[in-house]
Amino acid sequence: MKEIAKQGNSRSIYIQILIVLLAFTLLVFLSSSFMSGIENKHMFNSIEAAFNDTEIHINADLKELETLLFYVSETIRLMIMRGYNFDMVSTYINDITEVTMSGDERLKEYATGIYGIFDVFDGKFHDGTGWQPPKDYVPEERPWHKAAVAANGSVGVTEPYTAMAWGIFTLTFARQIYDDGGKVLGIVCLDILLDRIREYAVNTYFTQGSYGLLLNRQLEMLAHSDKSLWGKSMRDINSSYLAVADDLEQGIPVIKRRIINYQGEASVVSFRQMKNGWHIGMVILEEAYFKEMRRMRLILIVIGIVFAAVYITILFRLSRVSKELESLKEESNLTVKEQEVFALLLRGVSPKEIGYTMNISHHTVNFHKTNLYRKLGVQSMHELFSKYSSSKQVKE
C-alpha cells in the first residue's frame, strides 16, 4: 500500500508539472497575442502619422503653386481688361517667371515657368521661359488646356504627363480667364516638375529599409526609389502588385499587405488615398517590420521558461519534504519520542546530538533507536535511510 501511495504521489507531481508547463505556455501565448495587438496598433498609427506628414507637405506645396497661378492669372486678366496689348502681357509673363524662378529657391527646384494662350489676341501663345511650340502644336489637345476648360474659371490641375517643352514628367496648374461678360480671354498655366513631390513621397519613413511610393489616379508610378519605374503602371512591377492594384481601383483599403518588392524581397505595403485621388504608399521589408514582434515574443518566452523552471523546482522541493513528513505519519505505531528520534535521524543528526536536543541520555536514545529498527523492519541506519530518505545517506 505504501508503494502504491508513493507511486500515486510521484504521478501527482508530474501531473502538476505538466499543468504548470501548459499554464505558462498559455500565458506566453496570450501575452504574446495581446502585446502583438498593441504593437500592431502602434505600427498602424506610426504609418498613418508618416502618411499624414507626407500628405501635408505635398498638399501645402501644391496649394502654394495653385495660389500663385491664381494671382498671376488674375493679374493678367485685369491687365487685358484695362487694355494692355499682347506685348505688355508677354513682358509681364517674362518678368513674373524670372522673379518667381530666381527669387524663391524652393520654387526654383520644381516650378518651370508660366505661359499662356490668348483668345483675345487671336490665339497667340507665349512662354515665360522662351520656349516656342512646334508648327504642329495643337493647344486644345494638350492636358493643360483640357484641365483649364474643365475647371471653368477655377484653377485646374492635370494628371502628370510628359511635357513637350521639357520631355519629362510634369504637372500643370491651368486657369481659363474671362472678361466681365463671360467671354473667354485665354488660359494661363504654371508647369511644375515632380522632383520635390517625389522627394516627399520616397522619403516617407517608418523604419530602416522602408521607402515611399506615389501613384496617380491611373495607378502609374509618380515616385519610387528606383527611377526606372517612374511612369510605369503599378501592375507592371511584378505579379504580387496585381491584387493590390485591383483593391486600390475598387477603393478597398490596402493595409500591411504582404508582397514581393521590385528587388524580390519579402515586404509589407500599405496605401492611403489622397484627396486629389493619388495614392501614397509605403513599402517595409518584412524582416524589419516583424523584428520588434519577434523580439517581444522571445522576451516573453524566456520569462515564461524562467518562471516555470523556478516553480517546478519549488514543487520538487515541496514534494521531497512532503514525502519525509508522510513517512512519519505512516508509522502510526511509533511513540511520540520514537517519532522525534526518527525525524532527527532522517535529518542526519547523530545519536549523541539527539540526546542533547531531546534532553535525554545516550542510553535512552539507543533504546528508542532499537525500538525503531524493530518496528520499521530495518537492521541499520543505512537501511533506514535507503527505505525512508533516498536523498540522504549516512554511515552508521
N, C-alpha and C positions, 0 to 999 in steps of 0.2 A: 504493500500500500504506500509505503514511504517513497519507493522508487517511482511509482505511478504519479504521486504528488509532485515529485521533483521534475519529472518529465513534463507534467502539466504546467509547472511554473516556468520552465525553460521555453515552452511553446508560447506562453503568455508574454514573456519578454520579447520574443521575436515578433509576435503579432503587434505589440506596442511599437517596436522599432519600425515595422512596416507602415503602421499608421502615421508615425512621425514623418517618415520619408514622403509618404503620399501627401500629408498635410503641408509640408514645406514646399513640395513640388507644386501643389495647387496654389499656395501663397505666392510663389515666384511667378507662376503663370498669370494669376490675376493682377499682381502688382505690375508685371511687365505690360499687360494689356492696358491697364489704367494709365501707366506712365507713357505708353506709346500713343494713347489717345491725346494726352496733354501735349506731347512732343509734336504730334501731327497738327494739332490746332496751332501750336506756336509756329511751326513751319508755314502753315497756310497764312497766318497773319503776317509773317515776315515777307512772304512772296507778295501778298496783297499790298503791303507797305512799299515794296520795291516798285510794283506796278504803278501805284499812286504817284510816287515820286517821279517816275519817268513820264507818266502821262501829264502831270502838272507842268514839267519843263517843256514838253513838246507843245502842249496847248498854249502855254504862255508865249513861246516863240512864234507860233502860227498866228496867235491873236495880235501880237505886236506888228507882224507884217501885214495882216489884214487891215489893221487900223491905219498903218502907213499908206497902204494903197488907197484906202477910202479918202483920206485927206488930200492926197496928191490928185486923185481923180476929181474930187470936188473942186479943188483949186483950178484945175484945167477947165472944168465945166463953167465956172464963174468967169474965167478969162475969155472963153468963147462967147459967153452971154454978153460980155462987155465989149465985144468987137475985136478982140485980138485975132490976128491972122495966123496962118499955119506956121510961118517962120518964128513968130513970137512964142507960140505954143511949143514948137520944137526946141527953141532955146531954153525954155523953162524945163522941158524934159531932160535936156542935156545937163543943165545946172543941178537939178534935183538928183539926178543919177550920180553925178560927181560928188556932190555934198554927202549924199547918203552912203555911197561906197567908200569914201575917204574919211568921213567924219565919225563913223561908228565901226569900231573894229569887229564887233560881233556881226553886224550886217555884212561886212566885207567878206566874212567867212562863208556865207551861203546865199546872199542876195546878188543876182547877176545884173540887174538893171531894170529900168522902166521903159515901156514902149506903148504905142497905141496906133490904132487905125481910126480915121475920122471921116464919117459920112458927110459931115458939114463941109469938109474940104475935098470933096469929090473922091473919097475913099483913099486918101493919101495915108501912107504908113511911115512911122518914124520910130527908131530905136535909139534910146539914150546912149547905148554903147557903140553906136556907129554901124551896127550890122545891117546889111541890106539883103532883103529876101530875094531869092531867085525869081526868074520870069514866070515860072510855072507855079509860084506860090499862091495858094488859094486860102485866104484867111478864114473863110466860112467853114473850111474843113478841119481847121486846127482845134485841138481840145479847148484852148483858152477862149476861143470865140463862142463855142457851144456852151461853156460854163457861164460866160457873161450873159448870154441871151437867156439861159435858163434861170439865172438869178434875178432877172427883171428889175434892175436898179440897185440891188444889194451886191455885196462883194461875193462873187462865186469863186469856187476853188476846184481845180481839176484833179483827177486822179494822176499820180505820177506817170509821166510819159517821156519819150525821147525828144528833147528839144532840137529843132532843125538848126538853130544857130550854134549850139554847143556840141551836139551829138552825144549828149549824156542825159541821164535820167533827171528830170526836173519836175517842179510843181509850180503851178501858176495861179496867182490871185488875179481875177479879172472882174471889171465892173463896166457895165454899159451905162453911159451918161445921156441925159435927156435935157431939152430946154424946158421952160416953164409950161409949155403947151403939150409936152409929152413926145415931142419929135426927137428921134434918135440923133445924137451928135457924134457918137463914136464909142470906142471901147478902149479903156486904159488898163494896162497889165503890169504885173510885177512877177518876174521869174525868180525862183529860189532853187538853190541846189539842196540836195537831201543830206549833205555831209554832216551837218550839225545834228539833224534829227536822227540820222543813223548812229551817230556817236552816243546820243542819249539812249537809244534803244539797245545797242550792243552792250553798253556798259551797265545795263540793268543787272544788278548784282545781288546774289543770295549767299553764295559760298564759293570757295576756291574751285575753279573748273567750270563755273556756270557762265552763261552768256545769254544775251537777249536777242530777240527776233522782232521784226516788224513786218506785218503783211498788210497789203491794201485790201479793198473790198473783194477783189478777184482772187485773193489768197496768193498774190505774187510777192516775192521776197523783196521788200524795200530795204531791209537792214539785216545783215548776218555777219558773223565774224569772218566768214570766208567770202571775199568779194566776188569770187567767180559765180556765186549763187544769186547775186543781185539780179532782180528782174525775172528770175525763174519761178515757175509755178511751184507751190509747196508740194504738189503731187509728184513732181519730177525729181525730188531729192532722193527718196527711196520708198520702198513699199510700206514701211511702218508709218509713214505720214499720211497714207491714203485714208485710213479710218479717221484720223484726226481732222483732215480736211473735210470729210463728209459731215462730221459733227459740227464743225465751225460753220459750214454752209447752212446747216439746219438750225443753227442757234443753240446747239447743245453745249453746255459748259465743258471745257476740257481742263481738268484739274489733276495734276500729278499722274499723268498718263505715261505708262512705260513705253519707250520707243528705242530704236537704234539710231543714233545720230549720224550725221554725214561722214563721220570718221569711223563708223562701225562700232561705236562704244555704247554699251547699255546705259540709257539715260532716262530721266523723268522730265516731262514737258508740261507746262501749264500755259494757258492763254486767257487773255481778257480783252473784250471788245471795247474800243474807244467810242466816244460819241460820234465821231466822224465816220464810223464804220470800219476803221482799221483795227488790226488785232496786235496787241503787244504779247509777246511770248517770252518764256524763259526756259532754257534747257540746262538741267543739272545732271552731272554724272551720277549714276545710281550709287556708286561706291561712296561718293561724298554725301549724297542725300541721306543714306541709311547709316552713315558712320556713327552718328550720335545715338541712334536707336540701338545699334549693336553694342556700343559701349555701355549703355544703360542696362541692357539685358544681362551683359556679362557681370556687371557690378551686382545686380540683384541675385544672379545665380551663385556668385561667390559668397555673398552674405547668407543666402539660404543654406548653402553647404556648411558654412562655419557654424551657424546656429543649430542645424540638425546634428552635426558632429558633437557639439557641446551637450545637447540634450540627450543624445544616445549614450554618451559617456556617463552622464548622471544616472540614466536608467540602469546601466550595468552596475554601477557602484551601489545604487539603492537595492538592486536585486541581490547582490552579494551579501549586503548587510542583512537583508530580509531573510536570506537562507540561513545565516548564522543564528538569527533570533528564532526562526521557525524550528531549528533543530533543538533548541532549548524547550520550546513549548511542547514538542512532540514527545519528549521524555517526561511524561507526567508522573512516572513512578519515582522520580528523584525528589529528595527532600529539598527544602529551601537552601540549606547550607551546601548540599551537593550541587545544586544548580549554580550557586555562586562560584564554587570551586571550578565547575565545568566551564563556565563563561570565561573565568580568568585563565584557565589552562589553554582554551582556544585562542586567547589573545597572546599567548606566548609567555605568560607570567610564570616564573619558576615557583616551585612549592614553597621555598623559603620566603619569597616576596609575597606569596599568597597569605602566608601566616601573618606577616606584618600588616598586610592590607585588611585582613579579616579579624585581626587581633586574636588569633588562636595559635596554639602551639604547632610545632612542626609535626609532632606525633598525630595531632588531630587532623592536620592536612592530609597526611598519609592514610589515615583511616578513611576519610571521605574519598580519597583518590582510589583506594582499594575497592570501596563500595561502587564507585563509578565504573571501574573496569568490569566488575561483575555484572552490574545491571545493564551496561551498554554492550556487553559481549566482546570486549577488547582485552588484549593482554599487555599492551604497551602504549606509550604516548604516540609512537609512530602510527599504530593502528587507529588511535583516537583521531589524530589529525587527518589521516587518509580517509576516514569514514565521514568526518563532520566538517572538515575545513580544507578543501583542496587548494586553497590559496595560501596556506601556511604550513610549513614543515619545520619541526624542531627535533632535536635529538633528546632522547630520554636521559 
